[in-house]
Amino acid sequence: MRVFVTGADGFLGSNLLRELKSRGHEVVAFLQKSRSHEHIEEFIDEKQFGDLLDPKSLIDSTKNCDAVIHTAANTDIWPPRKEIVRRVNIEGSKNVVRAVQENGIKRLVYVGTANSFGPGTKESPGDESRPYAAAKYGLDYMDSKYEVHQFVEAEAKAGRLPAIIVNPTFMMGEHDSKPGPGEMLIGIYHQKAPGYSPGGRNVVHVKDACVAIANALEMGRIGESYILAGENMDYKELFGLMAEIVGAKAPSKAIPGWATVLFGTILSTLSKIFGFRPSVSREMALISCDTNYFTSKKAQEELKMPQTSARIAIEDHHRWFVEHDYYNKK
């Protein structure tokens, strides 16, 4: 199958290319000329250069492709309201949809976020039936991803788009070259976390997510959404496991929710005055106080998604960082 991939040079994308090539697919990567691609060169059969905000470049680049996997997104959450985030995530994604429709492509796998659904508790984790609950954070990233989720779903259910939506949680594993999610691991390594907030999150191995996404090229139901989740952990558990793996002292102080939010609010206010990027914004603080727990039961059943432990995901991430000397980079 000839598969067109946006965001191929990102954390998820670079892992996905490896999964697709291992299955014998022909990979067409949609890239920006201004970015480095050396780390994925060997997993690409054809490069197409363009921009999500240029509809013609997408239409031209996707010709003769059998499927499209749209992973690219602007994930910036500072400042919380940012027009370019909305443009890339909404207008850019609609341009991808238009290219799929115009070229008669057989399958679109749109990569959204689990935050497009309401989270739950460890006893009753969030699933695909729970309504969007992240509007309270006031983040254009989450709001824009949810808006596109609704658009893709509506087009698919109306019979105008052969699309499946996948919704990963917090991914960890190898090839985090930016780094992205691994920033948390680096912070634990350098003992920058003064304590832990009362919330938690779901950790999924990026390779498990990639298996499910690759399977979605041929499995799953058109118009359906699939949360790609792993293990639910509160921050005391998560930070403790990370510290054990990287060989650092685990944060031991429980920080109350009100103090977490107050700290984030103060940093956000100061950053607007003095023009720096806060290490913790008010929005990030609010998120860290919530239990963002999810289940991938549906994806396990319909996309044959594997379940690797959070420990292995973090160990793989740590090993890759050590091999590439990320802990000593400034």
Solvent accessible surface area in square Angstrom, and as a share of the most:
residue,aa,sasa,rsa
1,M,85,0.38
2,R,43,0.16
3,V,0,0.00
4,F,0,0.00
5,V,0,0.00
6,T,1,0.00
7,G,18,0.17
8,A,0,0.00
9,D,18,0.09
10,G,25,0.24
11,F,28,0.12
12,L,16,0.08
13,G,1,0.01
14,S,0,0.00
15,N,7,0.04
16,L,0,0.00
17,L,0,0.00
18,R,59,0.22
19,E,39,0.17
20,L,0,0.00
21,K,64,0.27
22,S,90,0.58
23,R,94,0.34
24,G,64,0.62
25,H,20,0.09
26,E,74,0.33
27,V,0,0.00
28,V,0,0.00
29,A,0,0.00
30,F,12,0.05
31,L,4,0.02
32,Q,77,0.34
33,K,160,0.68
34,S,107,0.69
35,R,123,0.45
36,S,74,0.48
37,H,17,0.08
38,E,130,0.58
39,H,68,0.30
40,I,0,0.00
41,E,75,0.34
42,E,144,0.65
43,F,39,0.16
44,I,23,0.12
45,D,73,0.38
46,E,54,0.24
47,K,72,0.30
48,Q,52,0.23
49,F,78,0.32
50,G,22,0.21
51,D,53,0.27
52,L,19,0.10
53,L,39,0.20
54,D,61,0.32
55,P,42,0.26
56,K,138,0.58
57,S,17,0.11
58,L,1,0.00
59,I,23,0.12
60,D,62,0.32
61,S,6,0.04
62,T,1,0.00
63,K,101,0.43
64,N,133,0.68
65,C,11,0.06
66,D,43,0.22
67,A,0,0.00
68,V,0,0.00
69,I,0,0.00
70,H,3,0.01
71,T,20,0.11
72,A,22,0.17
73,A,36,0.28
74,N,37,0.19
75,T,80,0.46
76,D,34,0.18
77,I,44,0.22
78,W,29,0.10
79,P,58,0.36
80,P,21,0.13
81,R,129,0.47
82,K,62,0.26
83,E,116,0.52
84,I,69,0.35
85,V,1,0.00
86,R,72,0.26
87,R,96,0.35
88,V,28,0.16
89,N,3,0.01
90,I,19,0.10
91,E,67,0.30
92,G,0,0.00
93,S,3,0.02
94,K,79,0.34
95,N,15,0.08
96,V,2,0.01
97,V,4,0.02
98,R,113,0.41
99,A,0,0.00
100,V,1,0.01
101,Q,71,0.32
102,E,102,0.46
103,N,45,0.23
104,G,61,0.58
105,I,8,0.04
106,K,151,0.64
107,R,39,0.14
108,L,1,0.01
109,V,0,0.00
110,Y,2,0.01
111,V,8,0.05
112,G,7,0.07
113,T,10,0.06
114,A,2,0.02
115,N,32,0.16
116,S,4,0.02
117,F,19,0.08
118,G,5,0.05
119,P,40,0.25
120,G,8,0.07
121,T,65,0.38
122,K,80,0.34
123,E,155,0.69
124,S,56,0.36
125,P,34,0.22
126,G,0,0.00
127,D,48,0.25
128,E,36,0.16
129,S,93,0.60
130,R,75,0.27
131,P,111,0.70
132,Y,41,0.16
133,A,46,0.36
134,A,5,0.04
135,A,60,0.46
136,K,133,0.56
137,Y,12,0.05
138,G,20,0.19
139,L,1,0.00
140,D,9,0.05
141,Y,36,0.14
142,M,14,0.06
143,D,28,0.15
144,S,0,0.00
145,K,7,0.03
146,Y,56,0.21
147,E,65,0.29
148,V,0,0.00
149,H,7,0.03
150,Q,86,0.38
151,F,58,0.24
152,V,1,0.00
153,E,54,0.24
154,A,56,0.43
155,E,23,0.10
156,A,7,0.05
157,K,125,0.53
158,A,56,0.43
159,G,69,0.67
160,R,139,0.51
161,L,4,0.02
162,P,40,0.25
163,A,0,0.00
164,I,0,0.00
165,I,1,0.00
166,V,0,0.00
167,N,0,0.00
168,P,8,0.05
169,T,23,0.13
170,F,40,0.17
171,M,32,0.15
172,M,0,0.00
173,G,0,0.00
174,E,25,0.11
175,H,32,0.14
176,D,0,0.00
177,S,41,0.27
178,K,174,0.74
179,P,27,0.17
180,G,30,0.29
181,P,29,0.18
182,G,0,0.00
183,E,96,0.43
184,M,44,0.20
185,L,0,0.00
186,I,27,0.14
187,G,17,0.16
188,I,4,0.02
189,Y,81,0.31
190,H,82,0.36
191,Q,98,0.44
192,K,150,0.64
193,A,29,0.22
194,P,108,0.68
195,G,6,0.05
196,Y,28,0.11
197,S,15,0.10
198,P,76,0.48
199,G,0,0.00
200,G,0,0.00
201,R,51,0.19
202,N,2,0.01
203,V,1,0.00
204,V,1,0.01
205,H,6,0.03
206,V,0,0.00
207,K,93,0.39
208,D,7,0.04
209,A,0,0.00
210,C,2,0.01
211,V,33,0.19
212,A,0,0.00
213,I,0,0.00
214,A,2,0.02
215,N,14,0.07
216,A,0,0.00
217,L,6,0.03
218,E,128,0.58
219,M,72,0.32
220,G,26,0.25
221,R,124,0.45
222,I,76,0.39
223,G,1,0.01
224,E,39,0.17
225,S,6,0.04
226,Y,0,0.00
227,I,0,0.00
228,L,0,0.00
229,A,0,0.00
230,G,22,0.21
231,E,71,0.32
232,N,34,0.17
233,M,14,0.06
234,D,45,0.23
235,Y,6,0.02
236,K,122,0.52
237,E,78,0.35
238,L,0,0.00
239,F,25,0.10
240,G,25,0.24
241,L,21,0.10
242,M,0,0.00
243,A,1,0.01
244,E,107,0.48
245,I,26,0.13
246,V,13,0.07
247,G,71,0.68
248,A,24,0.19
249,K,154,0.65
250,A,41,0.32
251,P,20,0.12
252,S,94,0.60
253,K,136,0.58
254,A,63,0.49
255,I,40,0.20
256,P,65,0.41
257,G,22,0.21
258,W,182,0.64
259,A,25,0.19
260,T,17,0.10
261,V,33,0.19
262,L,93,0.46
263,F,108,0.45
264,G,0,0.00
265,T,45,0.26
266,I,84,0.43
267,L,30,0.15
268,S,9,0.06
269,T,70,0.41
270,L,69,0.34
271,S,4,0.02
272,K,145,0.62
273,I,114,0.58
274,F,146,0.61
275,G,69,0.66
276,F,84,0.35
277,R,144,0.53
278,P,8,0.05
279,S,89,0.57
280,V,44,0.25
281,S,0,0.00
282,R,105,0.38
283,E,21,0.09
284,M,68,0.30
285,A,0,0.00
286,L,43,0.21
287,I,24,0.12
288,S,24,0.15
289,C,32,0.19
290,D,37,0.19
291,T,53,0.31
292,N,13,0.06
293,Y,7,0.03
294,F,6,0.03
295,T,37,0.22
296,S,3,0.02
297,K,127,0.54
298,K,37,0.16
299,A,0,0.00
300,Q,72,0.32
301,E,100,0.45
302,E,50,0.23
303,L,0,0.00
304,K,126,0.53
305,M,8,0.03
306,P,52,0.33
307,Q,85,0.38
308,T,37,0.22
309,S,49,0.32
310,A,1,0.00
311,R,97,0.35
312,I,82,0.42
313,A,0,0.00
314,I,0,0.00
315,E,63,0.28
316,D,19,0.10
317,H,0,0.00
318,H,35,0.16
319,R,104,0.38
320,W,20,0.07
321,F,0,0.00
322,V,85,0.49
323,E,111,0.50
324,H,82,0.37
325,D,73,0.38
326,Y,20,0.08
327,Y,9,0.04
328,N,107,0.55
329,K,119,0.50
330,K,249,1.05
